[in-house]
Amino acid sequence: MLRIEELEAALPAITPWRVAAGRSVDWAALEAALGTALPSDFRSLAEAYPVLVVDDFLMVSSPTPGAEALWGSARREDEILQDLYEMGDTEGYVPFPQPGA
């Protein structure tokens, strides 16, 4: 697991967007909306950064404090991952929730 400080050392250009006081995400509400717990490293990243974009290539979205249930329900309905799964383009990974669940 990569700590935020290690990520910032590897990508120092992201540090101006860090929220020093944290973002106060309601993790209980979000995890209830998703139906699963989230990894601690994602939670740390989401508390420190509202969104992380690396070189216009990789984007890691984070929940908005106060809108956790909405963010969680939108993630459960992500059709892009489902489409990739159905085309066989997920390298064996299955989107959550699993198809039919």
N, C-alpha and C positions, 0 to 999 in steps of 0.2 A: 504494500500500500504506500502510495506516494503522499507525503505530507505537503501542505500548502507551501511551506517555506522552500521545499525542494523544487516544487513546480515553479515558484517565482524565481528561484536561482537559475533554473533552466530557461525560463521565458521572462526575463526581467521587464520586457515591454508591457506586460499585463498589469504590473503593480499600480499604475495610476488609477485603475478602475476598481481597486480593492476597497471594500466598505469596512473601514477600520473598526467601527463599533458592532459589526455584524448586522445581519438583515432581519433577525427575529422571525424566522419561518416557523409556523406551527406544524411541527413534524408529526404530531399525533393526528391532526386533521388530514394532512397530506397522505400519510400512510394508511389511514382509514379509507380515503378515497381511492387509493391504488389497490388496497387489499393486500399489501405486503410491506415489510420493513425495507428501508433503504440503507445501503452501505454507509458506514461512518465517513469514508473519504468523500463521497458525494455530498453528504450533509455538510462537511467542513467547507468544501468548494462552494456550495450554494449559499452558505452563510457569509463567505468572503466576497463572492462575485455575483452580480445579478445575471450575467451571461459571460461565457468565455468563448472567444473567437480566436482561433489560431490561424494566421496567414490566409484568411478568407477560404479556408479549407475545412476546418473542423469547428463546429459550434456545439457547445454544451449549454443547453437551456436550464434555467433555474426557476423554481417556483417563486411567485410574487407573494410577499407577506400580505395576508388578508384575503388572498384568492387561491389558497392551497387546494381546496376541493375542486375548483374549476380547472386548475392546472392538472390535477391528478386525473380528473375524468377525461380531459383532452388527451392525455398520454395513453389512456386505456383504449382510445378510439383511433390510434395512429394507423391510418390505412397504408402508409408508405411501407412500414415494416411488414404488414400483412401481405401486401403485394409482392415484396421481395421474397418472402417466405414461400408464397404460392408459385413463384417462378424458379424456386430452387437456388436463390442467390444469397442465402444467409449463412453459408459455410457450416450448416448443421445447427446453428442457433435457432431457437424457437422464440417468436415474439411473446411477450407477456400481455395479457393472459394467453395461454395456449389456445389455438383455434378450437372452437367448439365449447370452450369453458365459460 
